[in-house]
Amino acid sequence: MIAWSDVTVAEAERACAEGRLITAGPLNNTYGVTLRGRPVFIRHRVVHDLEYGQTFAAERFVYGLLGPSVNVPRLLFFCEGGEGSAYAGFEYLVEEPTDWSAPSSLTGLATVLAAVHEVTDQHLGNADGGVGAGTDVVPFLRDLFENELQRAPRMLLREVGDDRLRGWIGETEALFEGEPVTLCHGDVRDANIVTDQAGRNWLVDWEAARFRVPAADFNQMHYDWLTASQEKAVLEHYMELTGRDLNLFVRQIRSLRILWHLRTMNFYLLVHHQSFTQQHRHRRLLNELLPC
């Protein structure tokens, strides 16, 4: 039996240097390493930003909330050093490519998300055990949107129209009044759904886990991942499982995608110092999503 609780920052750092970089993310890098004679995934925090940062190794807080139908890799250790440096180690999964053209993959995704959204809370905010931001979804979303509008470059407001952006707020009030607060993974995309050799789906990388509204977990399905017909299949099965109204839910997703594109663009502009012209896809999709 291998002990993991005493893994040090120096040990994790050395393992990453000698291991294989799997993904280089905007906030964290993931490595496949050998540590203490065992294959392990290690996530290393590379950007520690208080405004756009996430709850590093949020698995520490989330795993205890999830039911048995949600497959998650075991968290082996967490360690952090100075200047925001932190490492988290997870059991190693041997991955197989996920066939998103297969109906079973799409219904499986809907089933996992429905199970995650069964976890409810009284407060919006991070899933780290802290005190949340209240229970009223509409003012919470309005404040998020207003904050991102304040950070957005003036060029964007001129390009897509300040009136169109602010019109989103009124729409949001009608769409989310009385919406329940549930646990959300926060970063549901192809790279964070792992299929193992037995054909089981695992939901990994819970850094962005939040108590939000369920539609927030559908933000990225349109973005370099599922086709429109595949997304429709996921939504229809999700509706069957949850009893939600498809029309309303699709409108909620569209509304939150506006916020997601705006927030993601601001993150790359302000934290990674990319240029405004590099954000052409987010700008184009904002234009398409916003009402005329």
Beta strands, then each sheet from edge to edge (+ up, - down):
strand 1: 20-24
strand 2: 28-35
strand 3: 38-45
strand 4: 75-80
strand 5: 86-91
strand 6: 95-96
strand 7: 125-126
strand 8: 182-184
strand 9: 193-196
strand 10: 201-203
strand 11: 210-212
sheet 1: 1+ 2- 3+ 5- 4+
sheet 2: 6+ 9- 10+
sheet 3: 7+ 11- 8+
end
